[in-house]
Amino acid sequence: MTISNPHDRYFREIFSDPVVAQDLLRNYLPPAAVAGLDLTTLALQQESFIDEELRQHFTDLLYAVQQQGGAPAHVYILFEHKSYADRLTSFQLLRYLVRIWERMLRQSEPLTPIIPLVFYHGVEKWDAPRSFADLLRAVEGLESYAPRFDYELLDLSAIPEQQIKGEVLLRAVLLAFRSVLRPGVGVRLLDIVRLLSELTSERSGLQYIETLLRYLVAAPSDLTITQIRTVLETVGKEKRTMLISPAAQEWLEQGREEGREEGREEGREEGREEGLARGKRQLLLDLITYRFGAPEVALREALDTCDREQLSAVSHIVLDANSALEILHKIRGMARP
């Protein structure tokens, strides 16, 4: 399966950890559902049920879990990373749940309950129907012919920051997802990095900080390298430690340092601008490599023709594209009169 979006990759990296997934479900499923499950048996299933054309907007994770008493069950998380609620989410969920049950039948397994949880971090408040039956207009007497199922919802747009629950790592992750699509993510970054630096294992804390920063740099946001550096310096002084590895520091700083060096060498504003553009090109090349492998020469040459404004537009192209070839075609299209 191709992971086509930085939101996807970060979501999967974090919630593939059963400890973090247990913390999420323990805090955001209804108490009655939590009481009916033995979350210590939670196990990730390596399969996706989302249609290929929808993977730009959705990610899913399926977990097997035991009910109290030992009978099998499943939890299905649908991660929606659009900035608004999709009215047909319950219809899409029904298709995916049926696919999961069909898989059980193919594998000669008994059908089990599946608890669906929609994870939404868009800016607009979720207003889509929470029950499949609400999509159907059934007059009195026909209600029993309308399939009914509900899904649970974690709507980060509706939860004040101070009410986000969970252990340190989960709270930091939810804050990151809540902030990335909103203005001022750099302000929130200080709180998030401070949280991650509290993790008991220093090595784990550093690893999650690096993972977080790579996600925030790759995702479309108003975060700047200067803000990242300020946060790392501030929390590093508080903790008396270096928060990320030298290699990651170099990766994050590249655009800034190249801009400064060009300015010194040329002694002109044009030199600083070109240096910053070179740094931005390198970040885009890193992201393209991260998603599709090392780019071909033609794509590198196309990026070299882009100025800083065009490179900003290319960053969104890279995030939405399904292939490196698509990126190349769109960059060439930008250059046409």
C-alpha positions in Angstrom: 0.0 0.0 0.0 1.3 3.5 -0.9 1.3 6.0 1.9 0.6 9.2 0.0 0.6 12.0 2.6 2.7 13.1 5.6 -0.4 12.9 7.8 -0.8 9.3 6.9 2.8 8.4 7.7 2.8 10.1 11.0 -0.5 8.6 12.1 0.6 5.1 11.2 4.0 5.5 12.8 2.5 6.6 16.1 -0.6 4.4 16.3 1.1 1.3 15.2 2.5 1.2 18.7 -0.1 -0.8 20.7 0.6 1.1 23.9 -0.3 4.4 22.2 -3.3 2.9 20.5 -4.5 1.4 23.9 -4.2 4.9 25.4 -6.2 6.4 22.6 -9.0 3.9 22.9 -9.0 3.9 26.7 -9.6 7.7 26.7 -11.8 8.2 23.6 -14.1 5.2 23.3 -17.3 5.3 25.4 -16.7 3.8 28.9 -19.1 0.9 28.2 -17.1 -0.1 25.1 -13.8 0.1 27.0 -15.3 -2.0 29.8 -16.3 -4.7 27.3 -12.8 -5.0 25.8 -9.5 -6.3 27.1 -7.3 -3.6 25.5 -4.1 -5.4 26.6 -4.8 -7.9 23.8 -4.9 -5.2 21.1 -3.0 -6.2 18.0 -2.6 -4.3 14.7 -3.7 -6.0 11.5 -1.6 -5.1 8.5 -4.2 -4.4 5.9 -6.1 -1.3 4.6 -9.7 -1.3 3.3 -9.8 2.2 1.8 -10.5 2.7 -1.9 -7.3 3.8 -3.7 -8.8 7.1 -4.9 -9.7 8.1 -1.4 -6.3 7.6 0.2 -5.4 11.2 -0.3 -8.0 12.0 2.4 -8.3 8.9 4.6 -6.1 6.5 6.5 -7.3 3.4 8.4 -6.0 1.0 11.0 -7.7 -2.2 12.1 -6.9 -3.8 15.4 -7.9 -7.3 16.7 -8.9 -7.3 20.3 -10.6 -9.7 22.7 -13.8 -9.0 24.5 -13.9 -9.5 28.3 -14.3 -13.3 28.4 -12.2 -14.0 25.4 -14.5 -13.7 22.4 -12.9 -11.9 19.5 -13.7 -8.3 18.4 -12.1 -5.6 16.3 -11.6 -1.8 16.5 -11.4 0.1 13.2 -10.0 3.7 13.2 -10.7 5.8 10.1 -8.4 8.9 10.1 -9.8 11.7 8.1 -7.3 14.5 7.3 -9.4 16.8 5.2 -10.1 20.2 6.7 -13.8 19.7 6.8 -16.3 16.9 7.7 -17.4 14.5 4.9 -21.2 14.0 5.0 -20.8 10.5 3.5 -18.3 9.2 6.1 -20.8 6.7 7.5 -21.5 5.3 4.0 -17.7 4.9 3.5 -17.4 3.3 6.9 -20.2 0.8 6.0 -18.3 -0.3 2.9 -15.1 -0.8 4.9 -16.8 -2.7 7.7 -18.4 -5.0 5.1 -14.9 -5.6 3.6 -13.5 -6.6 7.0 -16.4 -9.0 7.6 -15.9 -10.5 4.1 -12.2 -11.0 5.0 -13.3 -12.9 8.1 -15.5 -15.2 6.1 -12.8 -15.9 3.5 -10.5 -16.9 6.4 -13.2 -19.1 7.9 -13.4 -16.9 11.0 -16.5 -16.1 12.9 -18.0 -12.6 12.4 -17.2 -10.3 15.2 -18.3 -6.9 16.4 -16.3 -4.0 14.9 -16.1 -0.7 16.8 -15.6 2.2 14.3 -13.8 5.3 15.5 -13.4 8.3 13.2 -10.4 10.4 14.0 -10.7 14.0 12.7 -8.3 16.9 13.0 -9.8 19.4 10.6 -10.4 23.0 11.3 -14.1 23.1 10.9 -16.3 21.4 13.5 -17.6 17.9 12.5 -21.2 18.1 11.4 -21.7 14.9 9.4 -24.4 12.4 10.4 -23.1 10.0 13.1 -25.5 7.2 12.0 -25.8 5.6 8.7 -29.6 5.6 8.9 -29.5 9.4 9.1 -28.3 9.4 5.5 -31.6 7.8 4.4 -35.0 9.5 4.3 -37.3 6.8 5.5 -40.9 7.6 6.2 -42.7 6.1 9.2 -43.1 2.4 8.7 -40.0 2.0 6.6 -37.4 2.7 9.4 -36.7 -1.0 9.9 -35.4 -1.2 6.3 -32.7 1.4 6.9 -29.5 -0.2 8.2 -28.5 1.6 11.4 -25.1 1.7 12.9 -23.2 4.5 14.7 -19.6 5.4 14.8 -17.6 7.0 17.6 -15.9 10.3 16.9 -12.7 11.9 18.1 -13.1 15.5 16.8 -10.0 17.5 17.8 -11.6 20.7 16.5 -14.2 20.5 19.3 -11.8 19.6 22.2 -10.1 22.5 24.1 -6.4 21.9 24.4 -6.6 21.7 28.2 -9.1 18.9 27.9 -7.0 16.6 25.7 -6.6 13.4 27.7 -4.1 10.6 27.8 -0.5 9.9 28.7 2.3 12.3 27.7 2.9 10.9 24.2 -0.7 10.7 23.3 -1.4 14.2 24.4 1.6 15.5 22.4 0.5 13.7 19.3 -3.1 14.9 19.6 -1.9 18.5 20.1 0.3 18.1 17.0 -2.6 16.9 14.9 -4.9 19.6 16.3 -2.4 22.4 15.5 -0.9 21.4 12.1 -3.9 22.7 10.0 -4.3 25.8 12.0 -2.4 29.1 12.0 0.2 29.6 14.7 1.5 26.0 14.9 4.9 27.4 15.9 3.4 28.7 19.1 2.0 25.3 20.0 5.2 23.6 19.1 6.9 24.7 22.3 4.2 23.0 24.4 4.4 19.8 22.3 8.2 19.5 22.5 8.1 20.2 26.2 5.6 17.3 26.6 7.7 14.9 24.6 10.8 15.8 26.5 9.1 14.5 29.7 9.0 11.0 28.4 10.7 8.6 30.9 13.1 7.2 28.3 15.3 10.1 27.0 16.0 8.1 23.8 12.3 7.6 23.1 11.7 11.3 23.8 14.4 12.3 21.2 13.0 9.8 18.7 9.5 11.2 18.9 10.7 14.8 18.8 12.5 14.1 15.5 9.5 12.2 14.1 7.2 15.1 15.1 9.5 17.7 13.5 9.8 15.8 10.2 6.0 15.5 10.1 5.5 19.2 10.8 8.1 20.3 8.2 6.6 18.0 5.6 2.9 19.0 6.3 1.5 22.2 4.9 1.7 24.7 7.8 3.0 28.1 8.7 5.8 26.7 10.8 9.3 28.1 10.1 12.8 26.8 10.6 13.5 29.8 12.9 10.6 28.8 15.1 11.8 25.2 15.3 15.3 26.3 16.2 14.0 28.6 19.0 11.9 25.9 20.5 14.7 23.4 20.4 17.1 25.9 22.0 14.6 26.9 24.7 13.6 23.3 25.7 17.2 22.1 25.3 18.4 24.7 27.9 15.6 23.7 30.2 16.5 20.0 30.0 20.3 20.6 29.6 20.4 18.3 26.6 20.4 18.3 22.8 16.9 17.5 21.8 17.5 16.1 18.3 20.5 14.5 16.6 23.1 16.5 14.7 22.0 14.9 11.4 18.4 16.0 12.0 19.6 19.5 13.1 21.4 19.8 9.8 18.4 18.7 7.8 16.1 21.2 9.5 18.7 24.0 9.3 19.7 23.5 5.7 17.5 26.2 4.1 18.5 28.8 6.7 22.2 28.1 6.6 22.4 28.1 2.8 20.6 31.4 2.7 23.1 32.9 5.1 26.1 31.5 3.3 25.0 32.8 -0.1 24.4 36.2 1.4 28.0 36.3 2.8 29.5 35.2 -0.5 27.6 37.5 -2.8 27.1 40.4 -0.4 23.7 41.0 -1.9 20.0 40.3 -1.0 19.8 38.2 -4.2 22.4 35.8 -2.7 20.4 35.3 0.5 17.2 34.7 -1.5 18.8 32.2 -3.7 20.4 30.4 -0.8 17.0 30.1 0.9 15.5 28.8 -2.3 18.2 26.2 -2.5 17.4 25.1 1.0 13.7 24.9 0.1 14.6 22.8 -3.0 16.6 20.4 -0.9 13.7 20.0 1.6 11.4 19.3 -1.4 13.9 16.8 -2.8 14.1 15.1 0.7 10.3 14.9 0.8 10.0 13.5 -2.8 12.7 10.9 -1.9 10.8 10.1 1.3 7.6 9.4 -0.7 8.7 8.1 -4.1 12.4 7.3 -4.0 15.3 9.3 -5.5 14.0 11.7 -8.1 15.1 11.5 -11.7 17.4 14.2 -13.3 14.5 15.8 -15.1 12.6 16.4 -11.9 15.7 17.9 -10.2 16.2 20.2 -13.2 12.6 21.3 -13.1 12.9 22.2 -9.4 16.1 24.2 -10.2 14.0 26.4 -12.5 11.6 27.4 -9.7 11.9 30.5 -7.7 10.9 30.7 -4.0 7.3 31.5 -4.7 6.9 28.6 -7.1 8.7 26.3 -4.7 6.0 27.1 -2.1 3.4 26.0 -4.6 5.4 22.9 -5.4 5.3 21.8 -1.7 1.5 21.4 -2.0 1.9 19.6 -5.3 4.3 17.1 -3.7 1.9 16.4 -0.8 -1.0 15.7 -3.2 0.7 13.9 -6.0 0.5 10.2 -6.6 3.8 9.9 -8.4 7.1 11.7 -9.0 6.1 11.9 -12.7 2.9 13.8 -11.8 5.0 16.3 -9.8 7.2 16.8 -12.9 4.2 17.4 -15.2 2.7 19.9 -12.8 6.0 21.9 -12.4 6.4 22.1 -16.1 2.7 23.2 -16.4 3.5 26.1 -13.9 6.2 27.4 -16.2 3.8 27.7 -19.2 2.6 31.3 -20.1 
